[in-house]
Amino acid sequence: MPHPFESIRTVFRGELLANEPLSRHTSLKVGGPADILAIPEDKYDLLELLGKLEELGIPWFVIGGGYNLLVLDKGFRGTAISLRKLDRVELRDDTTLYAEAGAKNRVLADTARDCSLTGFEFLIGIPGTVGGALRMNAGAHGREIFDSVTSLELLSGGEFKKHVKNSLDYGYRHLQLNPNEIIISAEFRLVSGNREDITADMDSSMRKRHESQQVGWPNAGSYFRNPPEHAAWRLIDECGLRGFSIGGAQVSEVHANFLINRGAATALDFLKLAAIIKGQVLEKSGILLAEEVRIVGEE
Ligand SMILES: Cc1cc2nc3c(=O)[nH]c(=O)nc-3n(C[C@H](O)[C@H](O)[C@H](O)COP(=O)(O)OP(=O)(O)OC[C@H]3O[C@@H](n4cnc5c(N)ncnc54)[C@H](O)[C@@H]3O)c2cc1C
């Protein structure tokens, strides 16, 4: 049987990598390969790619910066799609910023500051892409990215469509999308501010992170969502699990909701460690923790 590359190449202009280890593309640094990693040149190239993958019956998923992903050890039988070339960030009018999904949060936050717009100071320290941040409704210090969204452009069923904010279903670390929907871009409304104040707030946000999150090993940020009225780290801490490890996966000594890779962890180590944490927290507090990290691939 010919390699699907040949068929994909007939319509696709972007980059294709075969058997690409996803551990290279995730902050936890674990996980097996994707059969294909595809990097479209632009959104029309993405559209062609999806049509071809559908025709060939090849499953796919979108990978952003990989900062919230646990890829399982056998990897992903299908195509991981990176939108890293869709990375435009533009000022549309005095207070409106436009960003494509593959742009980095840091670039969006820096652009807002450079335009003296306030509202994205919290975003500076959240690693990843705008698409990933929207998908996760990323947030910190009492703010989240959806506070500033006015509309999203989604690719769905072969069409690009604009969705205004109040038509979207979003909440804490969550945006509801249909299974085959992809975030292409977003528009944000910010507020005019003072550039020095914005810079100072960004610096303070980075300092706070440095103090509480300097865990020193590969991680995916908070592994579990905060249950209503509770902090996941405190529930884990109350079980005496700080420093507890399975294989190479460990509960960070610095932040109990950060699970770290001490060098040679497998995805299975993380699954086992998470199961123990969930079991102990449930027994002690009656609360069932839910993963914030997205789990992808085959065990
Ligand atoms: C040190 C550290 C600190 C962190 N601090 C925070 C924090 O303060 N607050 C916070 O909220 N998070 C935090 N995180 C987690 C992470 O940075 C965020 O969840 C971030 O938004 C993930 O973006 P990403 O581009 O890496 O997405 P990925 O991890 O690559 O993907 C996350 C999910 O989004 C989907 N996705 C990505 N792009 C698209 C798209 N274009 N269309 C549709 N779906 C898409 C993926 O399929 C996946 O399901 C932290 C992580 C680390 C490592």
The ligand as an ORCA input file, in Angstrom:
! r2SCAN-3c Opt
* xyz 0 1
  C       4.673     25.788     33.525
  C       3.234     25.828     33.079
  C       2.373     26.758     33.623
  C       1.022     26.799     33.229
  N       0.204     27.733     33.772
  C      -1.082     27.795     33.379
  C      -1.969     28.792     33.930
  O      -1.600     29.630     34.744
  N      -3.263     28.806     33.507
  C      -3.733     27.924     32.578
  O      -4.925     28.000     32.225
  N      -2.911     26.961     32.047
  C      -1.615     26.886     32.416
  N      -0.792     25.926     31.896
  C      -1.326     24.937     30.926
  C      -1.174     25.358     29.455
  O      -0.174     26.332     29.308
  C      -2.492     25.906     28.922
  O      -3.539     24.962     29.030
  C      -2.357     26.335     27.455
  O      -3.511     27.065     27.096
  C      -2.188     25.147     26.514
  O      -1.960     25.664     25.211
  P      -1.197     24.810     24.120
  O      -1.112     25.627     22.883
  O       0.073     24.270     24.654
  O      -2.265     23.636     23.871
  P      -1.997     22.065     23.827
  O      -1.534     21.612     25.153
  O      -1.176     21.711     22.655
  O      -3.488     21.556     23.582
  C      -4.482     21.668     24.590
  C      -5.830     21.259     23.996
  O      -6.234     22.251     23.060
  C      -6.515     21.650     21.794
  N      -6.179     22.638     20.778
  C      -5.008     23.309     20.620
  N      -5.093     24.168     19.595
  C      -6.356     24.034     19.090
  C      -7.070     24.650     18.010
  N      -6.504     25.566     17.227
  N      -8.340     24.260     17.777
  C      -8.937     23.321     18.551
  N      -8.322     22.712     19.580
  C      -7.049     23.063     19.847
  C      -5.657     20.405     21.772
  O      -6.156     19.436     20.857
  C      -5.773     19.949     23.218
  O      -7.001     19.270     23.435
  C       0.548     25.872     32.263
  C       1.441     24.923     31.710
  C       2.771     24.905     32.108
  C       3.691     23.887     31.484
*
